[in-house]
Amino acid sequence: MAVGAFARLAHDGRGHARAVAFAGLRAAVQLAAVSWLIGWVVGAVPTLLGFVALMYAVAVRTAGRRITDNGTWWWTSVPLAAGVFPVLLVLLLTGLVPLDGIALVPIAGILIGGALTATVLAGRRALEELLTRRGEVEAALALGMPDREARLEIARPAAAGALLPGLDQTRTVGLVTLPGAFVGMLLGGASPLLAGAVQLFVLVALMLVQVVAVAAVLELIARGRLHRVPLAASEGE
């Protein structure tokens, strides 16, 4: 917090020093609550699925409010659902992840968290690029390019940059980073080979989730469903 205040780290006119301290305090409270609830949650399938649904709902709200402060924020439910639920369903149907709280909750949390990060980064970067280069979008429209294609031409490269953190994590795993699933299994007594295999499928699933989430949020922005400033009449609204 002190370093953030000294460096005057801020975004959108708001300092991050207090936000860092508040995030740490909030994380402590939430982890304490989850630690208390987890034993009850994993006891039955309905409560287990309800807890996963709660995780998803919180992610939607968080991503939406990070991207925009108007009523279109709820559209972030689409990229999060499109990225997470098909992958999670495949993992359950193939038996790679059992319908058990001890396994399902952390895997679902990893996938939802990855989709959340990718959605926020792609959404913010795409909308900021469209605002900065609004003149280029209007020029493309004046030349007869359809609304969706005009926005995609500008927003796509910026949104694609949201995949870089996940790509770098996957490329450097074992050399620079030791992900949580791998370390957790090692500490739990699993063999390094088994821990590595589990971590590999988690990383592959996470990359798939993030790619789908970025593609979906980009499409929503290109179609004007998710925005910060209402689109002008010349842009199809």
C-alpha positions in Angstrom: 0.0 0.0 0.0 2.8 2.4 1.0 4.7 1.7 -2.3 1.5 2.2 -4.3 0.9 5.5 -2.7 4.5 6.6 -3.1 4.5 5.7 -6.8 1.1 7.3 -7.2 -0.2 4.2 -9.0 -3.7 5.0 -10.3 -6.2 4.1 -13.1 -9.2 6.1 -14.2 -8.3 8.8 -11.7 -8.5 6.4 -8.7 -5.4 5.4 -6.7 -4.6 1.8 -6.2 -2.9 2.1 -2.8 -6.2 1.8 -0.8 -7.5 -0.7 -3.3 -4.6 -3.0 -2.6 -5.1 -2.9 1.1 -8.8 -3.4 0.8 -8.3 -6.3 -1.6 -6.0 -8.0 0.9 -8.5 -7.6 3.7 -11.4 -8.8 1.6 -9.4 -11.8 0.4 -8.8 -12.8 4.1 -12.4 -12.5 5.0 -13.6 -14.4 1.9 -11.1 -17.2 2.4 -12.1 -17.5 6.0 -15.7 -17.8 5.0 -15.0 -20.4 2.3 -12.8 -22.4 4.7 -15.8 -22.6 7.0 -18.3 -23.3 4.3 -16.4 -25.8 2.2 -17.1 -28.8 4.4 -20.9 -28.2 4.2 -20.8 -27.4 0.5 -19.1 -30.6 -0.6 -21.6 -32.7 1.3 -24.2 -32.8 -1.4 -24.4 -32.3 -5.2 -27.0 -29.5 -5.0 -25.0 -27.3 -2.6 -21.9 -28.1 -4.6 -23.4 -26.9 -7.9 -24.9 -23.9 -6.1 -21.5 -22.9 -4.9 -20.1 -23.1 -8.4 -23.0 -21.0 -9.6 -22.2 -18.4 -6.9 -18.6 -18.3 -8.1 -19.8 -17.7 -11.6 -22.2 -15.0 -10.6 -19.5 -13.1 -8.6 -17.2 -13.4 -11.6 -19.8 -11.9 -13.9 -20.4 -9.0 -11.7 -16.7 -8.3 -11.2 -15.9 -8.6 -14.9 -18.9 -6.5 -15.9 -18.0 -3.6 -13.6 -14.4 -3.7 -14.6 -15.3 -3.3 -18.2 -18.2 -0.8 -18.1 -20.3 1.1 -15.6 -23.5 1.1 -17.6 -26.3 -1.4 -17.9 -24.5 -3.5 -20.5 -22.2 -5.1 -17.9 -24.3 -8.2 -17.6 -23.3 -9.3 -21.1 -20.0 -10.5 -19.5 -22.1 -13.5 -18.4 -21.8 -14.8 -22.0 -18.0 -15.0 -22.5 -17.7 -16.5 -19.0 -20.3 -19.1 -19.5 -19.1 -19.9 -23.1 -15.6 -20.4 -21.9 -16.1 -22.2 -18.6 -19.1 -24.5 -18.7 -18.5 -26.5 -21.9 -14.9 -27.2 -20.8 -16.1 -28.1 -17.3 -18.8 -30.3 -18.6 -16.3 -32.2 -20.8 -14.0 -32.7 -17.8 -16.9 -34.1 -15.8 -18.3 -36.4 -18.6 -14.9 -37.9 -19.3 -14.2 -38.5 -15.6 -11.1 -36.3 -15.5 -12.8 -34.3 -12.8 -15.2 -36.2 -10.5 -18.4 -34.7 -9.3 -16.9 -34.2 -5.9 -16.4 -30.9 -4.1 -12.7 -31.5 -3.2 -11.9 -31.7 -6.9 -14.7 -29.7 -8.6 -14.5 -26.5 -6.6 -10.8 -25.8 -7.1 -10.9 -26.8 -10.8 -14.0 -24.7 -11.4 -12.4 -21.8 -9.5 -9.3 -22.0 -11.7 -11.3 -22.0 -14.9 -13.7 -19.2 -13.8 -10.8 -17.1 -12.6 -8.9 -17.6 -15.9 -12.1 -16.6 -17.9 -12.6 -13.6 -15.6 -9.1 -12.3 -16.2 -9.2 -12.8 -20.0 -12.7 -11.2 -20.3 -11.7 -8.1 -18.3 -8.4 -7.6 -20.2 -10.0 -8.2 -23.6 -13.0 -6.1 -22.9 -11.1 -3.1 -21.4 -8.5 -3.1 -24.1 -11.0 -3.4 -27.0 -13.2 -0.7 -25.7 -10.3 1.7 -25.0 -9.0 1.0 -28.5 -12.3 1.8 -30.1 -12.6 5.0 -28.1 -9.1 6.1 -29.0 -9.4 5.2 -32.7 -13.1 6.2 -33.1 -12.2 8.2 -36.1 -10.9 5.2 -37.9 -14.1 3.3 -37.2 -16.2 6.1 -38.6 -13.9 6.3 -41.7 -14.5 2.6 -42.3 -18.2 3.0 -41.9 -18.2 5.9 -44.4 -16.5 3.6 -46.9 -19.3 1.2 -46.6 -17.8 -1.4 -44.2 -20.5 -3.1 -42.0 -20.6 -2.0 -38.3 -19.4 -5.3 -36.9 -16.4 -5.6 -39.3 -15.4 -1.9 -38.8 -15.2 -2.4 -35.0 -13.5 -5.8 -35.3 -10.7 -4.4 -37.4 -9.8 -2.0 -34.6 -10.7 -4.0 -31.6 -9.4 -7.5 -32.5 -5.6 -6.9 -32.0 -6.1 -5.1 -28.7 -8.4 -7.9 -27.4 -6.1 -10.6 -28.5 -3.4 -9.2 -26.2 -5.5 -10.5 -23.3 -4.2 -14.0 -24.1 -0.6 -13.1 -23.5 -0.5 -13.7 -19.7 -2.0 -17.2 -20.1 0.3 -18.0 -23.0 3.4 -16.9 -21.1 2.3 -18.9 -18.0 1.9 -22.0 -20.2 5.2 -21.6 -22.0 7.2 -21.0 -18.9 5.6 -23.6 -16.6 8.2 -25.6 -14.8 10.9 -23.2 -15.8 9.8 -19.9 -14.3 6.5 -20.7 -12.5 5.2 -23.7 -10.5 1.4 -23.5 -10.7 -0.8 -24.0 -7.6 -2.2 -27.4 -8.7 1.2 -28.9 -9.2 2.6 -27.6 -5.9 -0.6 -28.6 -4.0 -0.4 -32.1 -5.3 3.2 -32.4 -4.4 2.6 -31.2 -0.9 -0.3 -33.6 -0.7 2.0 -36.5 -1.4 1.4 -37.2 -5.1 4.2 -38.2 -7.3 5.9 -35.5 -9.5 4.7 -37.3 -12.6 1.1 -37.4 -11.6 1.2 -33.8 -10.4 2.7 -32.8 -13.7 0.0 -34.6 -15.7 -2.8 -33.0 -13.7 -1.3 -29.6 -14.1 -0.9 -30.1 -17.8 -4.6 -30.7 -18.4 -5.5 -27.8 -16.2 -3.3 -25.5 -18.2 -4.7 -26.8 -21.5 -8.3 -26.4 -20.3 -7.5 -22.9 -19.0 -6.1 -21.8 -22.3 -9.1 -23.1 -24.1 -11.4 -21.3 -21.7 -9.5 -18.0 -22.2 -9.5 -18.2 -26.0 -13.3 -18.8 -26.0 -13.9 -16.0 -23.5 -11.8 -13.5 -25.5 -13.5 -14.4 -28.8 -16.9 -14.1 -27.2 -16.3 -10.7 -25.6 -14.8 -9.4 -28.8 -17.9 -10.4 -30.7 -20.2 -8.7 -28.1 -18.2 -5.5 -28.4 -18.2 -5.7 -32.2 -22.0 -6.1 -32.3 -22.4 -3.1 -29.8 -23.9 -5.3 -27.0 -21.2 -4.4 -24.6 -20.0 -0.8 -24.6 -19.1 2.2 -22.5 -20.4 5.0 -24.6 -23.7 4.6 -26.5 -23.0 4.1 -30.2 -23.8 6.9 -32.6 -26.7 6.6 -35.1 -24.2 6.2 -37.9 -22.8 3.1 -36.1 -26.0 1.2 -36.2 -27.8 2.2 -33.0 
